[in-house]
Amino acid sequence: MVERSPGVTAEMVDAVLVNRPTSPVDAESRLLALQGFLLLPDSAVLTAINKRIGNILRKAPPDQGVSVNAALFGESQGAEALLYRVVGNLSQGSGARVRAGGAGAATPRP
């Protein structure tokens, strides 16, 4: 069982289960992807950012079909504009990798 593997914490299992995997194989794939993600050098920073975003979204009203107006970022090379482009590119690539090979395939390789 993966959840009894070295390096797998209860928090990791909870993080996988909260997304309601469709099967034990899906759960294992997600857990392995999470383990791979946590090995990345920036995982701690990205995890903290994700937690902050989650907290903000929980306080926001329900989905109102809001879209991002990138023109409001100001300079085209600013941090916000760059982040918007990078996330957009990663989202497209991750979706294709997940469809091709499961959750672990979505983790970019350094």
Beta strands, then each sheet from edge to edge (+ up, - down):
end
